[in-house]
Amino acid sequence: MMEILVKWRPKDLTTFRNESSSIFLKDKYFLFERWQDYHIAFLVKEFLRFQDVVVQWTMHPWERDARMARKALDGHPQAYGLLIELACIKSSDGLLGARKAYQSLYGESIEEDVASRVEGIKRQCWLGYCER
C-alpha cells in the first residue's frame, strides 16, 4: 500500500483531495485542502485496528491464545469469559500449546495465574479444562 501511495505525483494528490470533498475541506484563507478532524481520528483508529488484525493473523496460534489469555487476566473480570471460550474451542494439543507459550512468554503458568486472579465457577471451569 505504501509503495502505491509514494508513487503518486503531486497532481494526482491534488486531484484526489479535490474529488474527495466529503473528506477534505477547502480552506478559505490559505487555499489548500485540509482534513476534517473527524476523518483523521477515524483513519487513525482504523489503522490501529488493521495493525492489530495483521499482528494477530501472523502470530502462531499458541502465542496468540497465550497473549489473549493474559490480556483477559489483566483486564476486567468480565473478560474472564474469554478464558472459558479458549478452553472450550481449542483441541487438547492447542490448549497445551497455549499453556506452553504462556509459560514461555510470561515465566509463570496460566493455571497459577487463573487460580490467583479468577474466582468462582470460572476458575473451576478453567482449571477443569486444563486437566483434560
N, CA, C and O atoms as a GROMACS GRO file, in nm:
protein
  528
    1MET      N    1   0.082  -0.118   0.000
    1MET     CA    2   0.000   0.000   0.000
    1MET      C    3   0.088   0.125   0.000
    1MET      O    4   0.061   0.221  -0.073
    2MET      N    5   0.192   0.124   0.083
    2MET     CA    6   0.282   0.240   0.088
    2MET      C    7   0.351   0.261  -0.046
    2MET      O    8   0.371   0.375  -0.089
    3GLU      N    9   0.387   0.153  -0.109
    3GLU     CA   10   0.455   0.163  -0.238
    3GLU      C   11   0.368   0.235  -0.341
    3GLU      O   12   0.418   0.313  -0.422
    4ILE      N   13   0.240   0.208  -0.338
    4ILE     CA   14   0.147   0.272  -0.432
    4ILE      C   15   0.134   0.422  -0.401
    4ILE      O   16   0.140   0.505  -0.491
    5LEU      N   17   0.117   0.454  -0.274
    5LEU     CA   18   0.096   0.594  -0.237
    5LEU      C   19   0.219   0.681  -0.262
    5LEU      O   20   0.206   0.797  -0.300
    6VAL      N   21   0.336   0.626  -0.241
    6VAL     CA   22   0.460   0.703  -0.261
    6VAL      C   23   0.478   0.740  -0.408
    6VAL      O   24   0.539   0.843  -0.438
    7LYS      N   25   0.425   0.660  -0.497
    7LYS     CA   26   0.443   0.684  -0.640
    7LYS      C   27   0.347   0.789  -0.695
    7LYS      O   28   0.361   0.829  -0.811
    8TRP      N   29   0.250   0.834  -0.617
    8TRP     CA   30   0.157   0.935  -0.665
    8TRP      C   31   0.229   1.067  -0.688
    8TRP      O   32   0.308   1.111  -0.605
    9ARG      N   33   0.201   1.129  -0.802
    9ARG     CA   34   0.258   1.260  -0.832
    9ARG      C   35   0.177   1.367  -0.759
    9ARG      O   36   0.062   1.343  -0.722
   10PRO      N   37   0.236   1.485  -0.738
   10PRO     CA   38   0.163   1.594  -0.670
   10PRO      C   39   0.029   1.626  -0.735
   10PRO      O   40  -0.069   1.657  -0.667
   11LYS      N   41   0.024   1.620  -0.868
   11LYS     CA   42  -0.101   1.648  -0.938
   11LYS      C   43  -0.207   1.544  -0.903
   11LYS      O   44  -0.324   1.578  -0.885
   12ASP      N   45  -0.166   1.417  -0.892
   12ASP     CA   46  -0.260   1.312  -0.854
   12ASP      C   47  -0.315   1.334  -0.712
   12ASP      O   48  -0.434   1.314  -0.687
   13LEU      N   49  -0.227   1.375  -0.622
   13LEU     CA   50  -0.270   1.402  -0.485
   13LEU      C   51  -0.371   1.517  -0.480
   13LEU      O   52  -0.471   1.510  -0.409
   14THR      N   53  -0.342   1.623  -0.554
   14THR     CA   54  -0.433   1.737  -0.558
   14THR      C   55  -0.569   1.696  -0.615
   14THR      O   56  -0.673   1.735  -0.562
   15THR      N   57  -0.567   1.619  -0.721
   15THR     CA   58  -0.692   1.571  -0.781
   15THR      C   59  -0.770   1.486  -0.681
   15THR      O   60  -0.891   1.501  -0.668
   16PHE      N   61  -0.700   1.399  -0.611
   16PHE     CA   62  -0.765   1.316  -0.509
   16PHE      C   63  -0.832   1.402  -0.402
   16PHE      O   64  -0.946   1.378  -0.364
   17ARG      N   65  -0.760   1.500  -0.353
   17ARG     CA   66  -0.815   1.588  -0.248
   17ARG      C   67  -0.936   1.667  -0.300
   17ARG      O   68  -1.035   1.684  -0.229
   18ASN      N   69  -0.927   1.716  -0.422
   18ASN     CA   70  -1.037   1.795  -0.479
   18ASN      C   71  -1.161   1.709  -0.503
   18ASN      O   72  -1.273   1.755  -0.484
   19GLU      N   73  -1.141   1.585  -0.545
   19GLU     CA   74  -1.253   1.496  -0.574
   19GLU      C   75  -1.314   1.435  -0.448
   19GLU      O   76  -1.425   1.382  -0.452
   20SER      N   77  -1.242   1.441  -0.338
   20SER     CA   78  -1.290   1.384  -0.211
   20SER      C   79  -1.339   1.495  -0.119
   20SER      O   80  -1.289   1.511  -0.008
   21SER      N   81  -1.435   1.570  -0.166
   21SER     CA   82  -1.480   1.687  -0.091
   21SER      C   83  -1.551   1.649   0.039
   21SER      O   84  -1.566   1.734   0.128
   22SER      N   85  -1.594   1.524   0.053
   22SER     CA   86  -1.657   1.485   0.179
   22SER      C   87  -1.552   1.463   0.288
   22SER      O   88  -1.586   1.463   0.406
   23ILE      N   89  -1.427   1.445   0.250
   23ILE     CA   90  -1.320   1.425   0.347
   23ILE      C   91  -1.240   1.553   0.367
   23ILE      O   92  -1.206   1.589   0.480
   24PHE      N   93  -1.212   1.622   0.258
   24PHE     CA   94  -1.128   1.742   0.262
   24PHE      C   95  -1.212   1.868   0.251
   24PHE      O   96  -1.308   1.874   0.173
   25LEU      N   97  -1.176   1.967   0.328
   25LEU     CA   98  -1.242   2.098   0.321
   25LEU      C   99  -1.148   2.198   0.255
   25LEU      O  100  -1.027   2.194   0.276
   26LYS      N  101  -1.206   2.284   0.177
   26LYS     CA  102  -1.126   2.393   0.119
   26LYS      C  103  -1.105   2.499   0.226
   26LYS      O  104  -1.202   2.547   0.286
   27ASP      N  105  -0.981   2.535   0.250
   27ASP     CA  106  -0.952   2.644   0.344
   27ASP      C  107  -0.977   2.776   0.272
   27ASP      O  108  -0.927   2.798   0.162
   28LYS      N  109  -1.055   2.862   0.334
   28LYS     CA  110  -1.096   2.987   0.268
   28LYS      C  111  -0.983   3.087   0.255
   28LYS      O  112  -0.980   3.166   0.160
   29TYR      N  113  -0.891   3.086   0.349
   29TYR     CA  114  -0.790   3.192   0.354
   29TYR      C  115  -0.659   3.154   0.287
   29TYR      O  116  -0.595   3.237   0.223
   30PHE      N  117  -0.619   3.030   0.302
   30PHE     CA  118  -0.485   2.993   0.255
   30PHE      C  119  -0.486   2.900   0.134
   30PHE      O  120  -0.380   2.855   0.090
   31LEU      N  121  -0.601   2.871   0.081
   31LEU     CA  122  -0.616   2.796  -0.044
   31LEU      C  123  -0.546   2.660  -0.043
   31LEU      O  124  -0.460   2.632  -0.127
   32PHE      N  125  -0.583   2.580   0.049
   32PHE     CA  126  -0.537   2.441   0.047
   32PHE      C  127  -0.652   2.352   0.096
   32PHE      O  128  -0.747   2.400   0.158
   33GLU      N  129  -0.640   2.224   0.068
   33GLU     CA  130  -0.742   2.129   0.110
   33GLU      C  131  -0.698   2.068   0.242
   33GLU      O  132  -0.586   2.018   0.253
   34ARG      N  133  -0.782   2.073   0.342
   34ARG     CA  134  -0.743   2.020   0.472
   34ARG      C  135  -0.841   1.912   0.516
   34ARG      O  136  -0.958   1.910   0.476
   35TRP      N  137  -0.790   1.823   0.599
   35TRP     CA  138  -0.870   1.714   0.652
   35TRP      C  139  -0.970   1.766   0.754
   35TRP      O  140  -0.944   1.864   0.824
   36GLN      N  141  -1.084   1.701   0.760
   36GLN     CA  142  -1.176   1.724   0.871
   36GLN      C  143  -1.123   1.643   0.989
   36GLN      O  144  -1.079   1.529   0.972
   37ASP      N  145  -1.127   1.700   1.108
   37ASP     CA  146  -1.071   1.635   1.226
   37ASP      C  147  -1.134   1.499   1.252
   37ASP      O  148  -1.066   1.406   1.295
   38TYR      N  149  -1.263   1.487   1.228
   38TYR     CA  150  -1.332   1.360   1.248
   38TYR      C  151  -1.269   1.250   1.163
   38TYR      O  152  -1.250   1.138   1.210
   39HIS      N  153  -1.238   1.283   1.039
   39HIS     CA  154  -1.182   1.182   0.949
   39HIS      C  155  -1.041   1.141   0.989
   39HIS      O  156  -1.003   1.025   0.971
   40ILE      N  157  -0.964   1.233   1.043
   40ILE     CA  158  -0.830   1.198   1.090
   40ILE      C  159  -0.841   1.099   1.205
   40ILE      O  160  -0.772   0.997   1.207
   41ALA      N  161  -0.926   1.128   1.301
   41ALA     CA  162  -0.944   1.038   1.416
   41ALA      C  163  -0.993   0.901   1.370
   41ALA      O  164  -0.948   0.799   1.420
   42PHE      N  165  -1.086   0.900   1.276
   42PHE     CA  166  -1.139   0.774   1.225
   42PHE      C  167  -1.031   0.693   1.154
   42PHE      O  168  -1.020   0.572   1.174
   43LEU      N  169  -0.951   0.760   1.073
   43LEU     CA  170  -0.845   0.693   1.000
   43LEU      C  171  -0.739   0.636   1.094
   43LEU      O  172  -0.691   0.524   1.074
   44VAL      N  173  -0.702   0.711   1.195
   44VAL     CA  174  -0.605   0.662   1.294
   44VAL      C  175  -0.660   0.536   1.362
   44VAL      O  176  -0.588   0.438   1.379
   45LYS      N  177  -0.787   0.541   1.400
   45LYS     CA  178  -0.849   0.425   1.465
   45LYS      C  179  -0.850   0.304   1.372
   45LYS      O  180  -0.820   0.192   1.416
   46GLU      N  181  -0.884   0.325   1.246
   46GLU     CA  182  -0.888   0.214   1.151
   46GLU      C  183  -0.749   0.154   1.128
   46GLU      O  184  -0.736   0.032   1.118
   47PHE      N  185  -0.646   0.238   1.119
   47PHE     CA  186  -0.512   0.185   1.101
   47PHE      C  187  -0.466   0.106   1.222
   47PHE      O  188  -0.396   0.006   1.208
   48LEU      N  189  -0.504   0.149   1.342
   48LEU     CA  190  -0.470   0.073   1.462
   48LEU      C  191  -0.540  -0.062   1.463
   48LEU      O  192  -0.481  -0.163   1.500
   49ARG      N  193  -0.667  -0.063   1.422
   49ARG     CA  194  -0.739  -0.191   1.411
   49ARG      C  195  -0.674  -0.281   1.307
   49ARG      O  196  -0.659  -0.401   1.329
   50PHE      N  197  -0.634  -0.223   1.194
   50PHE     CA  198  -0.568  -0.300   1.090
   50PHE      C  199  -0.437  -0.358   1.141
   50PHE      O  200  -0.405  -0.474   1.113
   51GLN      N  201  -0.362  -0.279   1.215
   51GLN     CA  202  -0.236  -0.326   1.272
   51GLN      C  203  -0.262  -0.445   1.365
   51GLN      O  204  -0.190  -0.545   1.358
   52ASP      N  205  -0.362  -0.434   1.450
   52ASP     CA  206  -0.395  -0.544   1.541
   52ASP      C  207  -0.432  -0.671   1.465
   52ASP      O  208  -0.389  -0.780   1.502
   53VAL      N  209  -0.510  -0.656   1.360
   53VAL     CA  210  -0.551  -0.772   1.280
   53VAL      C  211  -0.430  -0.838   1.215
   53VAL      O  212  -0.418  -0.960   1.218
   54VAL      N  213  -0.342  -0.760   1.156
   54VAL     CA  214  -0.224  -0.815   1.090
   54VAL      C  215  -0.134  -0.886   1.190
   54VAL      O  216  -0.084  -0.995   1.163
   55VAL      N  217  -0.112  -0.824   1.305
   55VAL     CA  218  -0.026  -0.886   1.407
   55VAL      C  219  -0.087  -1.017   1.454
   55VAL      O  220  -0.016  -1.117   1.464
   56GLN      N  221  -0.216  -1.018   1.484
   56GLN     CA  222  -0.278  -1.142   1.532
   56GLN      C  223  -0.282  -1.248   1.424
   56GLN      O  224  -0.269  -1.367   1.454
   57TRP      N  225  -0.301  -1.209   1.301
   57TRP     CA  226  -0.308  -1.304   1.191
   57TRP      C  227  -0.173  -1.372   1.167
   57TRP      O  228  -0.167  -1.489   1.132
   58THR      N  229  -0.064  -1.297   1.186
   58THR     CA  230   0.068  -1.352   1.159
   58THR      C  231   0.127  -1.428   1.278
   58THR      O  232   0.224  -1.501   1.261
   59MET      N  233   0.071  -1.412   1.396
   59MET     CA  234   0.122  -1.483   1.514
   59MET      C  235   0.091  -1.631   1.505
   59MET      O  236  -0.006  -1.673   1.441
   60HIS      N  237   0.175  -1.710   1.570
   60HIS     CA  238   0.145  -1.852   1.585
   60HIS      C  239   0.020  -1.863   1.672
   60HIS      O  240   0.005  -1.786   1.768
   61PRO      N  241  -0.070  -1.956   1.642
   61PRO     CA  242  -0.194  -1.967   1.721
   61PRO      C  243  -0.170  -1.984   1.871
   61PRO      O  244  -0.247  -1.932   1.952
   62TRP      N  245  -0.066  -2.054   1.910
   62TRP     CA  246  -0.039  -2.073   2.052
   62TRP      C  247  -0.004  -1.940   2.118
   62TRP      O  248  -0.053  -1.907   2.226
   63GLU      N  249   0.082  -1.863   2.050
   63GLU     CA  250   0.122  -1.734   2.106
   63GLU      C  251   0.001  -1.640   2.113
   63GLU      O  252  -0.018  -1.569   2.212
   64ARG      N  253  -0.079  -1.641   2.008
   64ARG     CA  254  -0.198  -1.555   2.005
   64ARG      C  255  -0.292  -1.589   2.121
   64ARG      O  256  -0.342  -1.499   2.189
   65ASP      N  257  -0.315  -1.718   2.143
   65ASP     CA  258  -0.403  -1.759   2.253
   65ASP      C  259  -0.345  -1.722   2.388
   65ASP      O  260  -0.417  -1.679   2.478
   66ALA      N  261  -0.214  -1.739   2.404
   66ALA     CA  262  -0.149  -1.705   2.531
   66ALA      C  263  -0.159  -1.555   2.558
   66ALA      O  264  -0.188  -1.514   2.671
   67ARG      N  265  -0.136  -1.474   2.457
   67ARG     CA  266  -0.145  -1.328   2.476
   67ARG      C  267  -0.290  -1.284   2.503
   67ARG      O  268  -0.313  -1.194   2.584
   68MET      N  269  -0.385  -1.347   2.437
   68MET     CA  270  -0.525  -1.315   2.463
   68MET      C  271  -0.564  -1.353   2.606
   68MET      O  272  -0.637  -1.280   2.673
   69ALA      N  273  -0.515  -1.468   2.652
   69ALA     CA  274  -0.544  -1.511   2.789
   69ALA      C  275  -0.485  -1.413   2.889
   69ALA      O  276  -0.551  -1.378   2.987
   70ARG      N  277  -0.364  -1.369   2.866
   70ARG     CA  278  -0.300  -1.274   2.958
   70ARG      C  279  -0.376  -1.141   2.959
   70ARG      O  280  -0.395  -1.081   3.065
   71LYS      N  281  -0.418  -1.098   2.841
   71LYS     CA  282  -0.494  -0.973   2.834
   71LYS      C  283  -0.626  -0.987   2.910
   71LYS      O  284  -0.668  -0.893   2.978
   72ALA      N  285  -0.690  -1.102   2.899
   72ALA     CA  286  -0.814  -1.125   2.973
   72ALA      C  287  -0.788  -1.126   3.123
   72ALA      O  288  -0.867  -1.072   3.200
   73LEU      N  289  -0.679  -1.188   3.166
   73LEU     CA  290  -0.647  -1.194   3.308
   73LEU      C  291  -0.611  -1.056   3.363
   73LEU      O  292  -0.640  -1.026   3.479
   74ASP      N  293  -0.548  -0.973   3.283
   74ASP     CA  294  -0.511  -0.839   3.327
   74ASP      C  295  -0.628  -0.742   3.322
   74ASP      O  296  -0.624  -0.635   3.382
   75GLY      N  297  -0.731  -0.781   3.249
   75GLY     CA  298  -0.844  -0.691   3.229
   75GLY      C  299  -0.950  -0.703   3.337
   75GLY      O  300  -0.926  -0.753   3.447
   76HIS      N  301  -1.065  -0.656   3.302
   76HIS     CA  302  -1.181  -0.655   3.390
   76HIS      C  303  -1.232  -0.799   3.408
   76HIS      O  304  -1.218  -0.879   3.315
   77PRO      N  305  -1.289  -0.834   3.522
   77PRO     CA  306  -1.340  -0.970   3.542
   77PRO      C  307  -1.438  -1.017   3.436
   77PRO      O  308  -1.454  -1.138   3.417
   78GLN      N  309  -1.505  -0.926   3.367
   78GLN     CA  310  -1.596  -0.968   3.260
   78GLN      C  311  -1.520  -1.032   3.144
   78GLN      O  312  -1.578  -1.106   3.065
   79ALA      N  313  -1.390  -1.004   3.133
   79ALA     CA  314  -1.310  -1.062   3.025
   79ALA      C  315  -1.270  -1.206   3.053
   79ALA      O  316  -1.218  -1.273   2.964
   80TYR      N  317  -1.294  -1.255   3.173
   80TYR     CA  318  -1.254  -1.391   3.207
   80TYR      C  319  -1.329  -1.495   3.124
   80TYR      O  320  -1.283  -1.609   3.110
   81GLY      N  321  -1.443  -1.458   3.069
   81GLY     CA  322  -1.516  -1.550   2.983
   81GLY      C  323  -1.434  -1.594   2.863
   81GLY      O  324  -1.454  -1.703   2.810
   82LEU      N  325  -1.341  -1.510   2.822
   82LEU     CA  326  -1.252  -1.545   2.711
   82LEU      C  327  -1.170  -1.669   2.745
   82LEU      O  328  -1.143  -1.751   2.657
   83LEU      N  329  -1.130  -1.682   2.870
   83LEU     CA  330  -1.054  -1.800   2.912
   83LEU      C  331  -1.136  -1.927   2.893
   83LEU      O  332  -1.085  -2.028   2.845
   84ILE      N  333  -1.262  -1.921   2.931
   84ILE     CA  334  -1.350  -2.037   2.915
   84ILE      C  335  -1.369  -2.067   2.767
   84ILE      O  336  -1.369  -2.183   2.726
   85GLU      N  337  -1.386  -1.962   2.688
   85GLU     CA  338  -1.402  -1.981   2.544
   85GLU      C  339  -1.280  -2.048   2.483
   85GLU      O  340  -1.293  -2.140   2.403
   86LEU      N  341  -1.161  -2.002   2.521
   86LEU     CA  342  -1.038  -2.065   2.470
   86LEU      C  343  -1.032  -2.212   2.509
   86LEU      O  344  -0.997  -2.298   2.428
   87ALA      N  345  -1.066  -2.240   2.634
   87ALA     CA  346  -1.060  -2.378   2.682
   87ALA      C  347  -1.161  -2.467   2.609
   87ALA      O  348  -1.134  -2.585   2.586
   88CYS      N  349  -1.275  -2.412   2.574
   88CYS     CA  350  -1.380  -2.492   2.510
   88CYS      C  351  -1.355  -2.517   2.362
   88CYS      O  352  -1.385  -2.626   2.312
   89ILE      N  353  -1.302  -2.420   2.291
   89ILE     CA  354  -1.292  -2.434   2.145
   89ILE      C  355  -1.159  -2.491   2.099
   89ILE      O  356  -1.147  -2.532   1.984
   90LYS      N  357  -1.059  -2.494   2.185
   90LYS     CA  358  -0.928  -2.544   2.145
   90LYS      C  359  -0.919  -2.694   2.167
   90LYS      O  360  -0.976  -2.748   2.261
   91SER      N  361  -0.846  -2.759   2.079
   91SER     CA  362  -0.819  -2.901   2.099
   91SER      C  363  -0.723  -2.916   2.216
   91SER      O  364  -0.668  -2.818   2.266
   92SER      N  365  -0.704  -3.039   2.260
   92SER     CA  366  -0.611  -3.063   2.371
   92SER      C  367  -0.471  -3.016   2.334
   92SER      O  368  -0.401  -2.956   2.415
   93ASP      N  369  -0.430  -3.045   2.209
   93ASP     CA  370  -0.298  -3.001   2.164
   93ASP      C  371  -0.288  -2.849   2.158
   93ASP      O  372  -0.186  -2.792   2.197
   94GLY      N  373  -0.393  -2.784   2.110
   94GLY     CA  374  -0.392  -2.638   2.102
   94GLY      C  375  -0.388  -2.574   2.239
   94GLY      O  376  -0.319  -2.473   2.260
   95LEU      N  377  -0.462  -2.631   2.333
   95LEU     CA  378  -0.462  -2.578   2.469
   95LEU      C  379  -0.327  -2.600   2.536
   95LEU      O  380  -0.277  -2.513   2.606
   96LEU      N  381  -0.268  -2.718   2.514
   96LEU     CA  382  -0.135  -2.745   2.570
   96LEU      C  383  -0.033  -2.649   2.510
   96LEU      O  384   0.054  -2.598   2.581
   97GLY      N  385  -0.042  -2.623   2.380
   97GLY     CA  386   0.048  -2.529   2.315
   97GLY      C  387   0.034  -2.388   2.370
   97GLY      O  388   0.133  -2.319   2.391
   98ALA      N  389  -0.090  -2.346   2.394
   98ALA     CA  390  -0.113  -2.213   2.451
   98ALA      C  391  -0.056  -2.205   2.592
   98ALA      O  392  -0.002  -2.102   2.632
   99ARG      N  393  -0.069  -2.312   2.667
   99ARG     CA  394  -0.014  -2.314   2.803
   99ARG      C  395   0.139  -2.305   2.799
   99ARG      O  396   0.199  -2.235   2.880
  100LYS      N  397   0.200  -2.376   2.705
  100LYS     CA  398   0.347  -2.370   2.690
  100LYS      C  399   0.390  -2.229   2.648
  100LYS      O  400   0.488  -2.175   2.700
  101ALA      N  401   0.317  -2.170   2.554
  101ALA     CA  402   0.351  -2.035   2.507
  101ALA      C  403   0.336  -1.934   2.621
  101ALA      O  404   0.417  -1.843   2.634
  102TYR      N  405   0.233  -1.949   2.702
  102TYR     CA  406   0.211  -1.859   2.816
  102TYR      C  407   0.329  -1.869   2.912
  102TYR      O  408   0.380  -1.768   2.959
  103GLN      N  409   0.370  -1.991   2.940
  103GLN     CA  410   0.484  -2.014   3.030
  103GLN      C  411   0.610  -1.949   2.972
  103GLN      O  412   0.687  -1.886   3.045
  104SER      N  413   0.631  -1.964   2.843
  104SER     CA  414   0.749  -1.908   2.778
  104SER      C  415   0.746  -1.755   2.776
  104SER      O  416   0.848  -1.691   2.800
  105LEU      N  417   0.630  -1.698   2.749
  105LEU     CA  418   0.619  -1.552   2.738
  105LEU      C  419   0.623  -1.481   2.873
  105LEU      O  420   0.684  -1.375   2.885
  106TYR      N  421   0.559  -1.540   2.973
  106TYR     CA  422   0.539  -1.468   3.099
  106TYR      C  423   0.611  -1.530   3.218
  106TYR      O  424   0.608  -1.475   3.328
  107GLY      N  425   0.675  -1.645   3.199
  107GLY     CA  426   0.753  -1.706   3.305
  107GLY      C  427   0.672  -1.764   3.419
  107GLY      O  428   0.726  -1.792   3.526
  108GLU      N  429   0.544  -1.780   3.400
  108GLU     CA  430   0.459  -1.841   3.501
  108GLU      C  431   0.350  -1.920   3.431
  108GLU      O  432   0.320  -1.896   3.314
  109SER      N  433   0.290  -2.012   3.502
  109SER     CA  434   0.189  -2.096   3.437
  109SER      C  435   0.054  -2.025   3.438
  109SER      O  436   0.022  -1.948   3.528
  110ILE      N  437  -0.021  -2.054   3.335
  110ILE     CA  438  -0.153  -1.993   3.325
  110ILE      C  439  -0.245  -2.043   3.436
  110ILE      O  440  -0.332  -1.971   3.484
  111GLU      N  441  -0.224  -2.169   3.478
  111GLU     CA  442  -0.306  -2.225   3.585
  111GLU      C  443  -0.288  -2.146   3.715
  111GLU      O  444  -0.385  -2.119   3.786
  112GLU      N  445  -0.162  -2.111   3.746
  112GLU     CA  446  -0.136  -2.034   3.867
  112GLU      C  447  -0.200  -1.895   3.859
  112GLU      O  448  -0.256  -1.846   3.957
  113ASP      N  449  -0.189  -1.833   3.742
  113ASP     CA  450  -0.249  -1.700   3.726
  113ASP      C  451  -0.401  -1.707   3.739
  113ASP      O  452  -0.462  -1.621   3.802
  114VAL      N  453  -0.461  -1.808   3.678
  114VAL     CA  454  -0.606  -1.823   3.688
  114VAL      C  455  -0.646  -1.847   3.834
  114VAL      O  456  -0.741  -1.788   3.884
  115ALA      N  457  -0.572  -1.935   3.902
  115ALA     CA  458  -0.604  -1.967   4.041
  115ALA      C  459  -0.592  -1.845   4.132
  115ALA      O  460  -0.668  -1.832   4.228
  116SER      N  461  -0.498  -1.756   4.102
  116SER     CA  462  -0.478  -1.640   4.189
  116SER      C  463  -0.566  -1.520   4.153
  116SER      O  464  -0.588  -1.433   4.237
  117ARG      N  465  -0.616  -1.514   4.030
  117ARG     CA  466  -0.689  -1.395   3.987
  117ARG      C  467  -0.839  -1.417   3.966
  117ARG      O  468  -0.919  -1.326   3.987
  118VAL      N  469  -0.876  -1.537   3.925
  118VAL     CA  470  -1.015  -1.564   3.889
  118VAL      C  471  -1.084  -1.632   4.008
  118VAL      O  472  -1.024  -1.715   4.076
  119GLU      N  473  -1.209  -1.596   4.030
  119GLU     CA  474  -1.283  -1.655   4.141
  119GLU      C  475  -1.408  -1.725   4.089
  119GLU      O  476  -1.455  -1.698   3.979
  120GLY      N  477  -1.460  -1.813   4.171
  120GLY     CA  478  -1.589  -1.874   4.144
  120GLY      C  479  -1.586  -1.982   4.038
  120GLY      O  480  -1.486  -2.052   4.020
  121ILE      N  481  -1.699  -1.993   3.970
  121ILE     CA  482  -1.721  -2.102   3.875
  121ILE      C  483  -1.627  -2.094   3.756
  121ILE      O  484  -1.588  -2.196   3.700
  122LYS      N  485  -1.589  -1.973   3.717
  122LYS     CA  486  -1.500  -1.960   3.602
  122LYS      C  487  -1.363  -2.020   3.631
  122LYS      O  488  -1.301  -2.080   3.543
  123ARG      N  489  -1.315  -2.005   3.754
  123ARG     CA  490  -1.187  -2.066   3.791
  123ARG      C  491  -1.200  -2.218   3.788
  123ARG      O  492  -1.112  -2.286   3.735
  124GLN      N  493  -1.307  -2.271   3.843
  124GLN     CA  494  -1.327  -2.416   3.845
  124GLN      C  495  -1.336  -2.472   3.703
  124GLN      O  496  -1.279  -2.576   3.673
  125CYS      N  497  -1.409  -2.401   3.616
  125CYS     CA  498  -1.422  -2.446   3.477
  125CYS      C  499  -1.287  -2.448   3.408
  125CYS      O  500  -1.251  -2.548   3.345
  126TRP      N  501  -1.212  -2.339   3.419
  126TRP     CA  502  -1.084  -2.330   3.351
  126TRP      C  503  -0.988  -2.438   3.400
  126TRP      O  504  -0.927  -2.508   3.319
  127LEU      N  505  -0.975  -2.450   3.530
  127LEU     CA  506  -0.882  -2.549   3.585
  127LEU      C  507  -0.927  -2.690   3.550
  127LEU      O  508  -0.843  -2.778   3.530
  128GLY      N  509  -1.058  -2.714   3.542
  128GLY     CA  510  -1.108  -2.844   3.499
  128GLY      C  511  -1.073  -2.874   3.355
  128GLY      O  512  -1.036  -2.987   3.322
  129TYR      N  513  -1.083  -2.774   3.268
  129TYR     CA  514  -1.048  -2.793   3.128
  129TYR      C  515  -0.898  -2.817   3.111
  129TYR      O  516  -0.856  -2.893   3.024
  130CYS      N  517  -0.819  -2.754   3.194
  130CYS     CA  518  -0.674  -2.770   3.183
  130CYS      C  519  -0.629  -2.911   3.220
  130CYS      O  520  -0.524  -2.956   3.176
  131GLU      N  521  -0.709  -2.980   3.300
  131GLU     CA  522  -0.673  -3.115   3.342
  131GLU      C  523  -0.708  -3.219   3.237
  131GLU      O  524  -0.665  -3.334   3.250
  132ARG      N  525  -0.785  -3.184   3.136
  132ARG     CA  526  -0.827  -3.286   3.038
  132ARG      C  527  -0.715  -3.331   2.951
  132ARG      O  528  -0.735  -3.416   2.864
   0.00000   0.00000   0.00000
